Amino acid sequence: MRSDYLQYYISHYNKEPELNFPDEITIYDTTLRDGEQTPGVCFSPEEKLEIAKKLDEIKIKQIEAGFPIVSKKEQESVKSITSEGLNAQILSLARTKKEDIDAALDCDVDGVITFMGTSDIHLEHKMHIGRQEALNTCMNAIEYAKDHGLFVAFSAEDATRTEHDYLFDVYDAVVDAGADFLNVPDTVGVLIPVITKELITNLKERYTTPISVHFHNDFGLATANTLTAIECGADQAHVTVNGMGERTGNASLEELIVALHAAYNIDLNIDTTQLYSLSEFVGRITGIKMPVNKPIVGANAFAHESGIHVHGVLNNALTYEPISPELVGHSRRIVLGKHTGANAVKAKLEKYNIDLTEEQFQNVFDQIKALGDKGKTVTDDDLRAIAITEISSAKETPIKLEGLGILSGAIVSPTATVKLNINGKLKETSCTGVGPVDAAINAIRELIQDTMDIELEEYNLEAITGGTDALAEVFVISSDGEGNKSTGRATNDDVIMASILAVLDSINKILLMEKN
């Protein structure tokens, strides 16, 4: 393995000699504008500024700060970003209208990205104008913006559904008008990579003006299409944090940056170690929960449960990880569940300095498997509780639980039926109580009354993790009529069962004291 594969190990099949990369690739972030068009998302000016600062920290070169014409609040937000003194070039969106460009100028932006729908469906049904009028409007707007000293990118909205010859007529005209960038939006996300390759190749052959792409994710191909465009020479890629945006969103900032870095070995001079924290920050602000399987930044991006996978990762993480979590500021998780192998559990126990005998380990491992079969993922806290319970459990168990039945409801007294194995003899009884746990403990008292008189002196219940499926950990202190006291501990996914097992654990310990 090569020494440069310290942070990632990508397939050698990815290295294609015919790729036509541009001399420089610029990442253009539109989280603050297109990302905010995610249904239900509305950034405050303060939030926009914080996101812009974080984008600047990771060295994003161009940030689209907003759409000033839409409101006074939006103007204030854009102004706060332009006045921050960031290293990034700050742009804003503008229609091909004088008032939009004036609003952008008032915000002191470095440039604008101005747009016009160019497909026939947009011209006819949205703009209600003809092709020539649209073309003239675009040229006039660009000339006006350039006359006022702005950097100008032109975006042919719905370019990928615009008739080929007319699309090129539009780009010819805006280049003549002085446009600094030609943006190609796949507005409804319908491109496939092979068509992207053809379109971008044709544009690069025709124009010396730099090409940018703005691809939406309606078919799940935004990142793939963006990478294809860059392979064909596109100079700039529009992205959003977490792939936010209209409908299904845009090309994902973190996916694109890491793919270029690791799969293409392209150094963008971007601090990838902050990608996870950036993603988490934006997710927290928007309230949009990140899918656990989201590439690069999802909770499961570096999570492993399968015994075979965990064994490989523990020996060398690159066996089942194409990149290291440290590359993006993430962390690796070994998840315990029904697919977990013994090596994973042993590694976790070693991490927490918990030393078990082989028998104790097997009991812990069996519990994890049983919980996994019930569909529960066992957390690290769960594991520690189960292991500590096993360590502290009575070494001999003359009294064992053989069966349990609970009857409870609004119109009946809580009733517990308990069957115990007491020194090899089965005994069963039913008792009521103020609740199901109390009823079960009353039944235990009755069953063992010939053996000992038990009193419950302390009872503590704790949910180990949050959620309705959390493991319950019960700690008790019991005493007998002779003044002997003992603790009992149990963990279970059922509160009543955990309570009974904890009480029986304390009883067995007292019996062991009496025996000795």
C-alpha positions in Angstrom: 0.0 0.0 0.0 1.4 3.4 -0.9 2.5 5.8 1.8 0.1 8.5 0.6 -2.9 6.3 1.5 -2.8 7.4 5.1 -6.1 9.1 5.1 -7.8 7.4 2.2 -7.4 4.3 -0.1 -9.3 4.7 -3.4 -9.7 2.2 -6.2 -6.9 2.4 -8.8 -9.6 2.0 -11.4 -10.6 5.7 -10.7 -7.4 7.0 -12.3 -8.4 7.9 -15.9 -5.8 9.5 -18.1 -8.2 11.2 -20.5 -9.8 13.5 -18.0 -9.7 17.2 -19.0 -9.6 19.0 -15.7 -9.4 22.8 -15.7 -6.3 24.6 -14.4 -8.2 25.7 -11.3 -11.5 24.4 -9.8 -13.5 26.9 -7.8 -16.1 25.8 -5.2 -19.1 28.2 -5.2 -21.3 27.8 -2.2 -25.0 28.7 -2.4 -26.2 27.4 0.9 -27.3 30.9 2.0 -29.4 31.4 -1.0 -30.4 28.1 -2.8 -30.0 26.2 0.5 -32.4 28.5 2.2 -35.0 27.6 -0.5 -35.2 24.2 1.2 -38.9 24.0 2.3 -39.2 25.0 5.9 -35.8 26.7 6.2 -35.3 30.4 6.9 -32.0 31.7 8.2 -31.8 34.7 10.4 -29.2 37.4 9.5 -27.1 36.2 12.4 -27.2 32.6 11.3 -26.3 33.5 7.7 -23.3 35.4 9.0 -22.1 32.5 11.1 -22.5 30.0 8.2 -20.6 32.4 5.9 -17.8 32.7 8.4 -17.5 28.9 8.7 -17.4 28.6 4.9 -14.7 31.2 4.8 -12.7 29.3 7.5 -12.6 26.2 5.4 -11.4 28.4 2.5 -14.4 28.4 0.2 -13.5 31.0 -2.5 -17.0 32.1 -3.5 -20.1 32.5 -1.4 -23.5 33.5 -2.6 -24.8 35.5 0.3 -28.5 35.8 -0.7 -31.0 37.5 -3.0 -31.2 41.2 -1.8 -34.2 42.3 -3.8 -36.6 39.9 -2.0 -36.7 42.0 1.3 -35.1 44.6 3.5 -34.1 41.8 5.9 -32.3 39.9 3.2 -30.4 43.1 2.2 -29.4 43.6 5.8 -28.2 40.0 5.9 -26.1 40.3 2.8 -24.6 43.6 4.0 -23.6 42.0 7.3 -21.6 39.4 5.3 -20.0 41.8 2.9 -18.9 44.0 5.8 -17.3 41.1 7.7 -14.1 41.3 5.7 -14.1 37.6 4.7 -11.4 36.3 2.3 -14.1 34.7 0.0 -15.6 36.6 -2.9 -19.2 37.5 -1.9 -21.9 37.4 -4.6 -25.6 37.8 -4.6 -28.4 36.6 -6.9 -30.1 39.0 -9.3 -32.7 38.7 -12.0 -31.9 40.4 -15.2 -33.4 43.6 -13.9 -31.9 47.0 -13.1 -33.6 47.1 -9.6 -32.1 43.7 -8.7 -28.6 44.8 -9.6 -29.1 48.1 -7.8 -30.1 46.1 -4.7 -26.9 44.0 -5.0 -24.8 47.2 -5.5 -26.3 48.6 -2.3 -25.1 45.6 -0.4 -21.5 46.1 -1.6 -21.1 42.6 -3.0 -18.2 41.7 -5.2 -20.4 40.4 -7.9 -23.8 39.1 -9.0 -25.0 35.9 -10.6 -27.9 37.0 -12.8 -30.3 34.6 -14.4 -33.0 34.3 -17.0 -35.1 31.2 -17.8 -34.1 30.2 -21.4 -36.1 27.0 -22.0 -39.3 27.5 -24.1 -41.4 26.3 -21.2 -39.9 29.0 -19.0 -40.2 31.7 -21.6 -43.8 30.9 -22.5 -45.3 30.0 -19.2 -43.2 32.0 -16.7 -41.7 35.0 -18.4 -44.3 35.4 -21.2 -41.7 36.7 -23.6 -40.1 35.5 -26.8 -36.5 34.4 -27.3 -35.2 37.6 -28.8 -36.6 39.7 -26.0 -35.1 37.4 -23.4 -31.7 37.6 -25.1 -31.8 41.4 -25.2 -32.8 41.6 -21.6 -29.9 39.4 -20.6 -27.4 41.5 -22.5 -28.7 44.8 -21.1 -28.5 43.5 -17.5 -25.0 42.2 -17.8 -23.8 45.5 -19.5 -25.4 47.5 -16.6 -23.7 45.3 -14.0 -20.3 45.5 -15.6 -20.6 49.2 -16.1 -21.0 49.4 -12.3 -17.9 47.4 -11.6 -19.4 44.1 -10.7 -18.1 40.6 -11.4 -20.9 39.0 -13.4 -21.8 35.4 -13.8 -24.8 34.6 -16.1 -27.0 31.6 -15.4 -29.3 30.2 -18.1 -32.0 28.9 -15.9 -33.3 25.5 -17.1 -30.3 25.3 -19.5 -30.5 21.5 -19.7 -34.0 21.8 -21.2 -33.2 24.7 -23.5 -33.1 24.0 -27.2 -29.4 23.5 -28.1 -28.9 26.3 -30.7 -30.8 28.9 -28.7 -28.8 28.1 -25.6 -25.6 28.7 -27.5 -27.1 31.9 -28.9 -27.7 33.1 -25.4 -24.2 32.3 -24.2 -22.8 34.0 -27.3 -24.7 37.2 -26.5 -23.8 37.3 -22.8 -20.1 36.7 -23.5 -20.2 39.6 -25.9 -21.9 41.7 -23.2 -19.0 41.0 -20.8 -20.1 38.0 -18.6 -17.2 36.7 -16.5 -18.7 33.2 -16.0 -21.2 31.1 -17.9 -23.3 29.1 -15.5 -25.1 25.9 -16.6 -28.0 25.0 -14.3 -29.7 21.6 -14.4 -32.6 23.3 -12.8 -34.9 20.3 -12.4 -32.1 17.7 -12.1 -32.7 15.7 -15.3 -29.2 15.3 -16.7 -27.4 12.0 -16.8 -23.6 12.0 -16.8 -23.1 11.0 -20.4 -25.1 14.0 -21.6 -23.3 16.2 -19.1 -20.1 15.1 -20.7 -21.3 16.0 -24.1 -22.7 19.4 -23.1 -19.8 20.6 -21.1 -17.3 19.4 -23.7 -19.1 21.4 -26.4 -19.2 24.5 -24.2 -15.5 24.3 -23.4 -14.6 23.9 -27.1 -16.7 27.0 -28.0 -15.9 29.5 -25.2 -12.8 30.7 -23.4 -15.1 32.2 -20.7 -15.0 30.0 -17.6 -17.9 27.5 -17.2 -19.7 26.8 -13.9 -22.4 24.2 -13.2 -25.3 24.3 -10.9 -26.9 20.8 -10.7 -30.0 19.8 -8.8 -30.5 16.3 -7.3 -34.0 15.2 -8.5 -32.6 12.0 -9.9 -30.0 11.6 -7.3 -27.2 12.5 -9.8 -26.2 16.0 -8.8 -22.8 15.1 -7.4 -22.1 12.6 -10.2 -23.0 15.1 -12.9 -20.9 17.8 -11.2 -17.9 15.6 -11.1 -18.5 14.7 -14.8 -18.6 18.4 -15.7 -15.3 19.0 -13.9 -13.8 16.0 -15.6 -14.7 17.8 -18.9 -13.2 21.1 -17.9 -15.9 22.9 -16.0 -14.1 25.6 -13.9 -16.6 26.0 -11.1 -19.1 23.9 -9.2 -22.1 25.2 -7.2 -22.8 23.3 -4.0 -24.7 23.5 -0.7 -23.9 22.2 2.7 -25.6 18.8 3.2 -27.0 19.1 -0.3 -29.8 21.5 0.7 -31.9 23.2 -1.8 -35.2 23.3 -3.7 -37.1 19.9 -3.7 -34.4 17.2 -3.4 -31.6 19.7 -3.2 -28.3 20.5 -4.9 -24.9 18.9 -5.3 -23.5 18.3 -1.8 -20.5 20.4 -0.7 -19.0 17.8 1.5 -19.5 14.9 -1.1 -17.9 16.9 -3.9 -14.9 18.2 -2.0 -14.0 14.8 -0.6 -14.5 13.0 -3.9 -12.2 15.5 -5.7 -9.7 15.2 -2.9 -9.7 11.4 -2.5 -10.9 9.9 -5.7 -9.3 12.4 -8.1 -6.3 13.5 -5.9 -7.1 17.2 -6.5 -6.0 19.6 -3.9 -8.6 22.4 -3.5 -6.7 24.0 -0.6 -9.9 23.4 1.5 -9.8 22.4 5.1 -11.6 19.1 5.0 -11.2 18.5 8.7 -14.0 21.0 9.4 -16.6 19.4 7.0 -18.4 17.4 9.7 -18.6 20.2 12.1 -19.9 22.5 9.3 -22.5 20.0 8.3 -23.6 19.5 11.9 -23.8 23.2 12.5 -26.0 23.9 9.5 -28.2 20.9 10.3 -28.7 22.1 13.9 -29.7 25.6 12.6 -32.1 24.4 10.0 -33.6 21.7 12.2 -33.3 19.2 9.3 -32.2 15.9 10.7 -29.3 14.4 8.7 -30.0 10.9 7.3 -27.8 8.5 9.1 -26.6 7.1 5.8 -25.6 10.5 4.4 -22.2 10.0 2.7 -19.3 11.7 4.4 -21.1 13.3 7.3 -24.0 10.9 8.3 -23.9 9.2 11.7 -23.3 5.9 10.0 -20.6 7.1 7.6 -17.9 5.4 9.7 -20.1 3.0 11.7 -19.5 -0.7 11.7 -21.6 -3.6 13.1 -20.9 -6.7 11.1 -18.4 -9.0 12.8 -16.4 -9.5 9.7 -16.2 -5.7 9.0 -15.3 -4.9 12.6 -12.6 -7.4 12.6 -11.1 -5.9 9.5 -11.4 -2.3 10.7 -9.8 -3.1 14.0 -6.8 -4.5 12.2 -6.7 -1.8 9.5 -9.5 0.7 9.1 -8.9 1.0 5.4 -10.2 -2.5 4.9 -13.8 -1.2 5.1 -13.3 2.6 4.9 -12.3 4.5 1.8 -11.3 7.5 3.8 -10.4 8.0 7.4 -13.0 9.8 9.6 -10.3 12.2 10.7 -10.0 13.5 7.1 -13.4 15.2 7.5 -13.5 15.7 11.3 -15.8 12.7 11.9 -15.3 9.7 14.2 -15.5 6.0 13.9 -18.1 4.0 15.7 -18.2 0.3 16.5 -21.9 -0.5 16.8 -23.1 -3.5 18.8 -26.0 -5.5 17.6 -27.0 -8.9 16.3 -24.3 -8.9 13.6 -21.6 -8.0 16.1 -18.6 -10.4 16.5 -16.8 -11.2 19.7 -13.8 -9.1 18.6 -15.8 -5.9 18.6 -17.2 -6.5 22.1 -13.7 -7.4 23.4 -12.3 -4.2 21.9 -15.0 -2.1 23.5 -14.4 -3.7 26.9 -10.7 -3.2 26.6 -11.3 0.5 25.8 -13.2 0.9 29.0 -10.8 -1.2 31.0 -13.4 -3.9 31.9 -11.8 -7.3 32.5 -14.1 -10.3 32.3 -13.6 -14.0 32.7 -14.4 -16.1 29.7 -17.7 -17.2 31.3 -18.6 -13.6 32.1 -17.7 -12.4 28.6 -19.9 -15.1 27.0 -22.8 -14.1 29.2 -22.3 -10.4 28.1 -21.9 -11.4 24.5 -25.1 -13.5 24.6 -27.1 -10.6 26.0 -25.9 -8.3 23.2 -26.9 -10.9 20.6 -30.3 -11.3 22.3 -30.9 -7.6 22.3 -29.8 -7.3 18.7 -32.3 -10.0 17.7 -35.0 -7.8 19.2 -33.9 -5.0 16.9 -32.0 -2.9 19.5 -28.6 -1.3 18.9 -26.5 -1.6 22.0 -24.7 1.6 22.9 -21.4 1.9 24.7 -23.3 2.9 27.9 -25.5 -0.2 27.5 -22.4 -2.4 27.2 -20.8 -0.9 30.3 -23.9 -1.5 32.3 -24.3 -5.1 31.1 -20.7 -5.8 31.8 -20.7 -4.2 35.3 -23.9 -6.1 36.1 -22.2 -9.4 35.1 -19.2 -8.6 37.2 -21.3 -7.8 40.3 -23.8 -10.7 39.9 -24.0 -13.5 42.5 -21.5 -16.3 41.8 -24.1 -18.9 42.8 -27.8 -18.7 42.0 -29.8 -21.1 44.2 -32.9 -19.1 43.3 -33.7 -18.6 39.7 -36.5 -17.0 37.8 -38.4 -19.6 35.7 -41.5 -17.6 34.6 -43.2 -14.3 34.9 -46.7 -13.0 34.0 -48.1 -9.5 34.6 -51.7 -8.3 34.6 -52.2 -4.6 34.8 -54.7 -2.0 33.6 -57.2 0.7 34.6 -59.8 -1.6 36.1 -57.7 -4.3 37.7 -55.2 -4.4 40.5 -51.6 -4.9 39.2 -51.0 -8.6 39.6 -47.8 -10.6 39.1 -47.4 -14.4 38.7 -43.9 -15.5 39.4 -42.4 -19.0 39.1 -39.0 -19.6 40.8 -36.6 -22.5 40.9 -35.6 -22.7 44.6 -32.8 -25.1 45.2 -34.1 -27.3 42.4 -37.8 -27.1 43.3 -40.3 -25.1 41.3 -42.7 -22.9 43.2 -45.3 -20.5 41.8 -47.6 -17.8 43.2 -49.5 -14.7 42.3 -49.7 -11.4 44.2 -51.0 -7.9 43.8 -49.3 -4.6 44.5 -49.4 -0.9 44.0 -47.8 -1.5 40.6 -46.4 -4.4 38.6 -42.9 -4.2 40.1 -44.3 -4.1 43.6 -46.6 -7.0 42.8 -43.7 -9.1 41.5 -41.6 -8.4 44.5 -44.5 -9.3 46.8 -44.7 -12.7 44.9 -41.0 -13.3 45.4 -41.3 -12.6 49.1 -44.1 -15.1 49.4 -42.3 -17.8 47.5 -39.1 -17.5 49.5 -40.7 -17.0 53.0 -39.7 -20.5 54.1 -36.1 -19.8 53.1 -35.6 -16.2 54.3 -37.4 -13.0 55.2 -36.5 -10.4 52.6 -36.9 -6.6 52.9 -36.2 -4.2 50.0 -34.4 -1.2 51.5 -33.4 0.7 48.4 -34.6 0.7 44.7 -33.1 2.8 41.9 -34.1 2.7 38.3 -32.3 4.4 35.5 -32.8 4.4 31.7 -29.3 4.0 30.3 -29.9 5.9 27.1 -32.7 8.0 25.8 -35.7 6.7 23.9 -38.5 4.3 24.6 -36.2 1.3 23.8 -33.5 2.3 26.3 -32.1 -0.5 28.5 -33.3 -0.2 32.1 -30.7 -0.5 34.8 -32.0 -1.4 38.3 -29.9 -1.2 41.5 -31.3 -2.5 44.8 -30.3 -3.1 48.4 -32.0 -5.9 50.2 -31.7 -7.2 53.8 -32.8 -10.3 55.6 -34.0 -10.8 59.2 -30.5 -11.5 60.4 -29.2 -8.1 59.4 -27.4 -9.2 56.3 -27.5 -6.7 53.4 -26.6 -7.0 49.8 -26.8 -5.1 46.6 -28.3 -6.4 43.4 -28.0 -5.1 39.9 -29.6 -6.0 36.6 -30.0 -4.6 33.1 -32.8 -5.5 30.8 -34.9 -4.0 28.0 -38.0 -4.5 30.3 -38.2 -2.5 33.5 -40.2 -5.2 35.4 -37.8 -7.9 34.4 -34.8 -5.8 35.3 -36.3 -5.1 38.7 -37.0 -8.8 39.5 -33.6 -9.9 38.3 -31.9 -7.2 40.5 -33.9 -8.3 43.6 -33.1 -12.0 42.9 -29.4 -11.1 42.5 -29.4 -9.4 45.9 -31.2 -12.4 47.5 -28.7 -14.9 46.1 -25.9 -12.9 47.5 -27.4 -12.9 50.9 -27.9 -16.6 50.7 -24.2 -16.9 49.9 -23.4 -14.8 53.0 -25.5 -17.1 55.2 -23.9 -20.2 53.7 -20.4 -18.9 54.4 
